[in-house]
Amino acid sequence: MHFFDRLADRIATADSVVSVGLDPDPARLPDSVLDADLPRWQFNRRIIDATHEHAACYKPNAAFYEDPDGWRALEETIAYAHGKDVPVLLDAKRGDIGNTARQYAQILDEDAGPAADAITVNPFLGRDSLEPFLQRADRGVFVLGRTSNPGGEDLQDLELASGEKLYERVVHLADLWNQNGNVGLVVGATNPDELEEIRELVPDIPFLVPGVGAQGGDAEAAVEHGLADGVGLVNSSRGIIFAGEDADTRRDDSGDAFFKAAGQSAKQLKQRLNQFR
Ligand SMILES: O=C(O)c1cc(=O)[nH]c(=O)n1[C@@H]1O[C@H](COP(=O)(O)O)[C@@H](O)[C@H]1O
């Protein structure tokens, strides 16, 4: 089954386009998980328990798992999310020469262990760097289009000789690369004008829209322009997983209040986004 069909099913089941970002910064974990064998896995497990009814997908960012314990935590997390019928979008922003890209793409391969259902990729190295991902028709490939960070404009807004901006060229290429119907675009909620413009350029491609919550992006624009035929994702990471981070809650041994706050935050974001769907 194609990734975007699976995602559409999940969006319908959860009545939600919320992507819950699993970015378990070790410096911010609550005391209740610190004694566990794998604190990041214990943290994610409790976040998933608290939020799964409201999650269209989980988006672990690979940066928070790039050490031996981290990869174990990530594998457990992917398997657990799948056990709750929630797809996993690995935010790894991959992009390298073909020979290397083939290795990176193995994270989409179930033979090698719990596999991500989709991945974010960086288009800077061009089509061959993305080919090993694009050819996996059953997996989603989200190409960075216009990112949410302030420095995104340094390169992405550059005007080419053709008069197009660089991000517009990337969007056009992503459309060409979408021969298997598995390409999405990453467009930050902090750029509502670009969101609207990119949606006009590619009416049929689902977006992953990060930047609501901690980065202060525009939730209404994220929904209005992020969805293609009702399919797309609006991500919040810190705004959900650390919603319970006041000093008392964080030190509480049971963790109950901490994780309850994450569940409430995911539910509130779902309800807010649903007003605009
Ligand atoms: O690809 C991404 O998900 C991404 C692209 C982008 O333009 N901006 C962006 O914030 N992200 C990721 O989305 C998440 C946002 O986290 P919060 O700011 O905590 O909600 C992080 O994992 C970022 O790496």
The ligand as a Tripos MOL2 file, in Angstrom:
@<TRIPOS>MOLECULE
LIG
   24    25     1     0     0
SMALL
NO_CHARGES

@<TRIPOS>ATOM
      1 O1         12.1640   18.4280    8.3130 O.co2     1 LIG1
      2 C1         11.6660   18.8620    9.3550 C.2       1 LIG1
      3 O2         10.8630   18.2150   10.0130 O.co2     1 LIG1
      4 C2         11.9170   20.2630    9.7110 C.ar      1 LIG1
      5 C3         12.0390   21.1500    8.6580 C.ar      1 LIG1
      6 C4         12.0000   22.5320    8.9200 C.ar      1 LIG1
      7 O3         11.9970   23.3540    8.0230 O.2       1 LIG1
      8 N1         11.9170   22.9440   10.2120 N.ar      1 LIG1
      9 C5         11.8500   22.0750   11.2650 C.ar      1 LIG1
     10 O4         11.7300   22.5400   12.4090 O.2       1 LIG1
     11 N2         11.9380   20.7260   11.0350 N.ar      1 LIG1
     12 C6         11.9970   19.7620   12.1600 C.3       1 LIG1
     13 O5         10.7420   19.7820   12.8370 O.3       1 LIG1
     14 C7         10.9440   19.6850   14.2600 C.3       1 LIG1
     15 C8         10.4310   20.9580   14.8850 C.3       1 LIG1
     16 O6         10.5140   20.8820   16.2820 O.3       1 LIG1
     17 P1          9.7690   21.9270   17.2530 P.3       1 LIG1
     18 O7         10.2700   23.2900   16.8650 O.co2     1 LIG1
     19 O8         10.2290   21.4970   18.6060 O.co2     1 LIG1
     20 O9          8.2890   21.7670   17.0310 O.co2     1 LIG1
     21 C9         12.4350   19.4530   14.4580 C.3       1 LIG1
     22 O10        12.6910   18.0530   14.4930 O.3       1 LIG1
     23 C10        13.0570   20.0770   13.2320 C.3       1 LIG1
     24 O11        14.2920   19.4880   12.8850 O.3       1 LIG1
@<TRIPOS>BOND
     1     1     2 2
     2     2     3 1
     3     2     4 1
     4     4     5 ar
     5     4    11 ar
     6     5     6 ar
     7     6     7 2
     8     6     8 ar
     9     8     9 ar
    10     9    10 2
    11     9    11 ar
    12    11    12 1
    13    12    13 1
    14    12    23 1
    15    13    14 1
    16    14    15 1
    17    14    21 1
    18    15    16 1
    19    16    17 1
    20    17    18 2
    21    17    19 1
    22    17    20 1
    23    21    22 1
    24    21    23 1
    25    23    24 1
@<TRIPOS>SUBSTRUCTURE
     1 LIG1         1 GROUP 0 **** ****
